[in-house]
Amino acid sequence: MLTDIEIAQACKTQPIEEIADKLGLPRELLTPYGRNKAKVDYRKLESLPQRGRLVLVSAVNPTPAGEGKTTVSIGLADALRREGVRACLALREPSLGPVFGVKGGAAGGGYAQVVPMEDINLHFTGDMHAITSANNLIAAMLDNSIQQGNPLGIDPRRVLLRRCMDMNDRQLRSLIDGLGGKANGTPREDGFDITTASEVMATLCLASSLADLKARLARIVVARTMDDRPVTAGDLHAQGAAAALLRDALMPNLVQTLEGTPAFVHGGPFANIAHGCNSVIATRTALRLADVVVTEAGFGADLGAEKFIDIKCRMSGLRPGAMVIVATVRALKSHGGVPKAELGKEDLDALARGLANLRRHLRNARDVWGLTPVVALNRFGTDTEKEIALVREAAAQEGARTALCEVYARGGEGGRELARLVMEALREGDPDRFSFTYPDALPLQEKIRAVATRVYGAKDVSFAPAARRALEQLAREGCGAMPVCIAKTQYSFSDDPTLLGAPEGFTLNVRAVRVSAGAGFVVALAGDILTMPGLPKTPAAVDIDVTDEGVITGLF
């Protein structure tokens, strides 16, 4: 059996100009990065209407069994084109940290991948490095301002902007820098975030233009003064230089699937920390060029889909016409309490228990957000007919149709049933039913409570004293109308990763609150969520290598 990378390397990719032709995208708007990937000058397309329909792909809460959300997204787009639909993809870029850690890449799998997968999973077009550099430039200018007489009155104990790097490195979570005497800066507690958790990443992905990006960068709160006033990147006059570093990174990247379907892969904020969606610019560009655009939101629908709707859609005016919830029999049995080693055995009782997780996601899609959901049951060889029938029955009871999905093994051909059901959902969906989880005017504390109770199934929310004070201060400083971004574990509806299925009656514990003023949302940190992951005992990196001829191996 071929590995993902062997399948990808066996693919004869089409010149990127030919992929652009499929969308009617003028070749002169491409800046090629080699033969099979390019940046797209979105500015020359802004006069075109956004004619396409948007399909949001999300999933049940992830488990060690795997769900295959990106794989299904890619296979769905391939299947739609096989059905004669002018379709394309709008996906996030992978982060190097998970690629070398435990999660792996985000280029799909099997015969449903975007290529060149090695480039996409590694350096790609340099977007991640540009974001890292822009973030760290602002951080350097902040510390330099303190060093050069501190004209803004910054309190070194209240520096908020952390440096970042696109790698899992727990050693950098908490440190003391500025040691070695006066010439080396002011000693203070500090730390790093992974680049995909940085506010610069979130800001770039929500920006609508270079001017908007620059304005957003200027609003980033980087520190507070001795008398507790916010200090912004604009106060440091850092926004222009940071935007210059991000000029090319703001342009979406065009690649292709194994079957030659056009794919915009751009931006990569984590959904358990930030909003977990690809860039607004890439999505809008795709909607101007295709009739149906398949996009994905990170992790389960309680994180990615909620933030896609309540943050990205709210800010951009985008509206999904249908929603796909990806599930597997194995993942649902995992939610029903079955250990990973036993997931290959038929267990209808455990599956019935785990189906509560899928049911809640379907109800949220229908009752909270007014969307027409379709279940994509990503099929494994160990699935039995009785198990498949039980999933179909449960979905039908929630008013959702189910398609067996075999895109990993069969590419677009294995997703044609799903493609037909998605097109039916687009035709039947009522745009007037679309709604957010909460209105803009609701106080920040009540917005967090609305997400926790309406989407997660919590009984209530407990705010640590520091979180409560921060919310009150943000309201006084004019941030009360912002949407909220809840950072929590992806494994559970709750903030406890061990509470699987669809827990009820729990309390969501918010321990800290901070503002991402450039991105335009308030972050509530629940549970023990980390903004700098660590590597596992045996990282994926130990199996990755490159031959003397320059061929990368071991990358999945």
N, C-alpha and C positions, 0 to 999 in steps of 0.2 A: 504493500500500500504506500502510495506516494505521500510525503509530508506536504504541508501547505506551501513551504518555500519551493519544493521541487515542482509542484503543480504550477506555481507562479513563474518560475524560471523557464518552464517548458512552453509558456505562452509566447506567441509571436505578437507583440504589441503593434498597434497601428500608429503611424506618425501622428503626433498630437494635432497637427493641422487638419487631418482627416476626422479626428474626433470633434474638433470645433465645427467642421462642415456639417456634421449631423445635427447641430443645434442652430445652424445658420449664423454662427458666430464669425464675424470677419477675421481673417487671419492676421490682419495688421494690428489687431488688438491683443495679440499674443506676444509674450516675452518668453521664448522657449528656454527651459532649463534642461538641455539635452534633447533627445529625440522624442521622449514620450511623456513629458510633463511641461507645464507652462504656467506663468502668471497671466491673469486676464485683466485688462484695463477696464474695470467696471464703469468708469466715469463716462465712457462713450456710449453706454447702453442705458443710462438713466432716463432718457426720454422715452424708452419703450415701456408699454404697459406691463404690469405683472399679471399676465394672462393665465398662468398655470394654477392648478389645484395642488394643495399641499397635503401630503400624507405623513403623519407623525408616527414613527415606530418607537414603541417603548416595550416594557417587559414586566414580568413578575419580579419580586425581589430576588436578586442574584443569590446563587448557592454554589458550593464547590462543584456541583454537577455540571454547571455551565448551561447557558440558555441560547447563546448564538444570536444576539440582537443585531449586531453589525452584519453578520453573515446573512441573516434574513433580509435586512434592508437592501443589501447588494443584490441578492437573488431576486427580490421583489422587483427592483428596477429592471433587471435583465428580463424577468418574466413579462413585465408590462410591455417592453419593446417587442417581445415575441408575440404578444397579443395585438400588436399594431399601434400601441400608444407611444406618442412622442414623450418619452420619460427620461429623467436623469436623476442623479443623486446629489445630496448636499450633506456631507458628513464632517465630523471633527477629525483633526489630526491626532495621531497617537503621541503620547508623552514617552520620552526615553526611560523615565523611571520605571513604570510598569513593564516596559519591553524587556528590561534587564532584570526585573524582579520576579514576580509570581504571576501576574495577570496575563502577561503577553502583550501582543500588539493589538491594533485596532484596524486592521486592513481586511477583516473577514476571514474566511477559512474554506478549505476544500476547493470546490469549483465555483464558489461565490466570493471572489476577492477583488479588491482594487489593486492595480499594478501601476508602476513597479513597487511591489510590496516591501522590498528591502529599503528602498529610498523613503517610502512613506513612513515606515516604522523607525527609521533612523534620522538622518539630518534633513531629508526632504528638500525644501527650497530655502531652508535657513530661518523660517518664521520663529521657531522656538528660541533660537539664538538671538534673534533681533529683540524679542520680547524680554529675554533675560538681560540683554545689554541695556535696554531702555529702563527697566526697573532699577538695575544696579547703578546706572548713571544718576538717577534721581536720588538714590540712597547716598551715593558719593557726594553729590552736591549738598545734601542735607548735612552730612557730617562735616563737610568743608565749611559750611556756614557757621556751625558751632565753633570750629577751629579758628575761623577768621574773625574773632571778636563777638560772635553770636549776636548780630544786629537784630534778629527777629525775636530774641529772648526765648529760644527753644529750651525746654527742660530736658536735659540728656536722659533723665529717667523716664521720659514719656515720648520717646521716639517710637512711632507706630509702624513705619514702613520697614519691612525686613528685606534683606537681600534674598535673591532666589537663584536656583540652579535647576536644570531639568534632569534631575537624577534622584533616586531614593537614597538618602544619606542621613541616617538618624544621628550621626555624630554632630551634625550641624544644627540640630533642633534648638539647642540652648547653649550659648557660649558667652564669653566675655572678650570683647575686642578693644582696640585702642590702647593696648598695653605697650610699654617700652619708652615711656617718657612723653613730654609735651609735644615733641615733633611728630609723634605717631597718632595724635588725636586724643579724644577724651575717653577714658575707660568707661565702659557701660555694658550692661547685659544686652545681649542681642541674639540673633538666630536667623536661620534661613527657612524659607518656604520653597516647595517645589514650584517650578515656573508656572505649571498649569493651575496652581492655587493662588497665584499672584493677582493683585487687582489690575495690573497692566494687561494681563491676559483677558480678564473679564471685560475690561474697558474696550480693548480692541475689538472683541467679538460683538459688542453691542453698538459700536460706532457706526454711523451711517455715511461718513465721508471723512476726508483728511481734516477738514475744518472742525467737524464734530469731535473727532478723535483728539485734536489739540485742545479743544475746550474741556473735554472730559478729563484729559491728563492734568490740566491746570487745577481741576477741582479735587484731585486726590488729596486726602488729609494724611500728611506724613508724620506729624508730631503735634504736640500741644505745648503751649508756652508756660512760663512760670506762673502766670495768672490764669491758666486754664483756657486760653483761646486756641482754636484750631489753626495749624499752620499747613498750608497747601503747597503742592508742587508749583503752583502759580506764584506763590510768595517767593519761591526760590528761583523763579524765572527759568524753570527746567523744562517746561512743556514743549518749547520749540525744538530743542535739541533731541528730546525723547521722541517727538513726532518724526523728526528727520531720520532717526534710526528705524522707525516703524513704517516709513513711507512704502517700501516695497512689500513688507509683511502684511499691509492692509489689503493688498490685491489678492483675490482668491486664486487658488491653485486648481488647474484643470488636469485631471488624469482620466483613466478609463478602467472599466472592469475587465475581467478575463474575456468577456463576450463583446467588448467594444462599446459598452454603454458609457456615455459621458458622466463624469463624476467630479463635483467640486468638493475638494477636501481642504478645509480651512478653519483654523482656530481649534482650541482644545481644552477649554476649562473643565475641571473635574465637577461632576454633578453632586458628589457628596460634600463638596466644599463651596463651589461656585455654582453657576447656573447650568453647566453641562450641555451646552448646545454649540453647534457650529456658528460661524459669524452671520450676522444679519446681512452683511453685504453679499456673501456667497449665496445665501438663500434667496435674496431678492434677485440677484443675477440669474440664478437658475429659473426662477419663476417667470422671468422675462423671455426665456429662451425655450422652455419646455411646456408641455401641456399638463404633465403630472410630475411633481418633484417629491421624491422620497427622502425624508430627513429623519434623523435619529436623535433622541435625547438620552443622556447617560443613565446607567443603572436602572433601577425599577421605576415604575411610573410615579411612585410617591415622591421621588427626588427629581429625576430628569423631566418627566412630563409636566409635573406641577410647575417647575421653574420655567420650562419652555413656555407654558401658558401664562403664568402670572408675572413673569419678568420679560422674556423675549417678545411674546405676542403683545403684551401691554405696551411696551416701549416702541415697537416697530409697526404695529398695525397688522402684522401677519395673522392669519387665521387658518388652522388646519381644517380640511374638509372631512377627514376620516382619521381614525387612529387604529393602529395595529398593536396588539398586546402579544408579545412573544412568550411562549411557555414551552416546557418540555415535561413529559411524564416523569422523568428522573428528578427534575427540580421540584416538581410538585410533591413527589414522594419524600424528598428531602425536607420540605416544609411540613410534611406529615410525620417527621421524626425518624425516618429511615437513615442509617449510617451510609456513607458514600460507598463502602465496599459491598453493600447489599442492594444497591439501587437497580441492579439488573434483574432482580427477582420480581415476579408479579406480586403486588400487594395492594389490593383494591381498598382496604380499610385505610391504610396510610395515605393513599392517593386521595380518598374522599376527604380526609382531614386537611391535606395540603391544598385542596382546591379552594379552601376558604381564602387563600391569598389571591388567587386568580379572580374569584368572585368580587373581592373588594376593589381590585383594580378596575374591573369592568363596570362596577357601580359608580366608581369615581368618574370614569370617562363619560358615562351616560348621564348621571344625576348631578354631578358637580360641574362638569365642563360642557355638557350638552353635545358631546361628540358621539358618532356612530362607531362602536368598536368592533374589530374583527380579531379573532384569536388565530395566531399562527402557531400551530403545534409543530415544533421542530422535531422531526421524527428520528428516533434512534432504533437500531436493530433489535434491542431488547424489549421495545414496547410491544405489549400484547393487544390483540383486538379488543378485549374487554376493557383494558385501561384506556385505549383511545376512545371507545364508546362512552366511557364514564366522563371523560373530559368534554366531549361533544355535548353530552346531556347537560352537564353543569353550565356550560357556556350558553346553551339554548335557553336554560331557565332564566338567565340574565339578559336574554334578548340579543345574544351575539352569535354569529355564525363562526364555524371553525374550519380552517383549511389545514390539511396535512402538508407540511412543508419539507421538501427533500432537496433543498438547494445546495446543501453542503456536498452531497454526492452527485447531483445531477445538474447543477447550475440553474439557469433560468427555466429550463424545462420542468424542474422539480418545484417550481413556484407558480405555475400557471393557474392552479386552483385558487391560490391566495390572490393572485392578480385579478382574477375575475370577481372575487368577493370584494376586493378593495374598490374596484370600479363601481360595483353595485352600491357600496356604502357611500361613495362620492355622489352618486346620482340621488340617493335617498336622503342624504344628510340635509338638515335644515340649518343654514347659516345663522338664522335668527335665534337658534337655541344656544349658540356658543356663549359661554359665560366664564368669568374669572372666579377664583375661590373666594375673593373678598373685594370690596370696593376700595377705591383710592382713599376715600375720606376716613376709613376706619383707622383708629389709633394703632401705632406700631404693635403694641402689646396685644391688641385684639386681632390684628392680622396674623400674628404668630399663633394665637389660640385658634383662629379659624382654620389654618392649615392643619394644625394638630388634631382638631376634633373632626373636621369635615373630611379630610383626606387620610390621615393616619389612623383614625378611630380612637384617639386618646380621650380620656375622661376630662383631663384638665392639663394645664401647664404650670410648672413651678419655676419661678424666676429667682436665681441667686441674687442676693442684695446688690452685688456689683452690676449684674445684668439689668436689674430694675433701675438703678441709678443712671446707667448708660442710656437706657431707653428714654428716660425723662429728659436727660440732657440733649439727646438727639432731637427730641420733639421741640425743645426750646430753641435749638439752632436751625430749625426750619427743615428738618429731614422727615417730618411726620408723614408726608404724602408718598414717600418712597415705598416700593414693594419690599417684601422681606425674602431673604434667602436663608433657609434653615440648613445648617451644616450638621449632618448626623450620619450614623452608620447606614450603609446601603443594604445591609442584610436583613433588616427588620423594619416594619412600619414604625416601631418605637425607637428609642435611643439605646436600647439594649440589644446587641447583635444576637443574643441567644434566644430572644422571643420571636420564634418563627411563625409561619402561618399568618393569621390575621388577629393578633392580640387585641383585646378590648379592656377598657377600664383602667388602663395604665396612665401614668402622669409623665409627660414629656419634661425633661429637666434641662432648662436653658441656663448654662453656667456663665456665659459671657456674650456680649453684644459689641459689634464694631460696625462702623460705616464704611462702605465702599462708594464714596461719593463720586468718583470718576465713572464707575460702572453704573451708579445710580440706584443702589439698593443697600439695605441694612442686613448684615449677616448676624444670625443668631446661632451660636455654637451650642449644640446639645450633646450631652454625653461626653465621651472621651475622644472625639474626632481629632485627628492630627492633620496639620497642614504641611508636614514633611514626612512622607512614609519612610519606612526602612526596608532593607532587603531581607528576604527569608533565609532560612538556614542554608538552603541550596539554591542560590539565585539562578534564574534562567541564563544569566550571563556566562555561567561555566560551560554551557553547551554551545555557545555561539563562537564561530571562528571564521576565518577567511583563508582560502587556499592561496598558493603561490601565484595563481593566475588571477587573483582578485575576486573569486566567487565566494559570496557569503554563505555560510552553512549554519545549521542549527537554529535558525530563526523561525521556529515552529514547524 
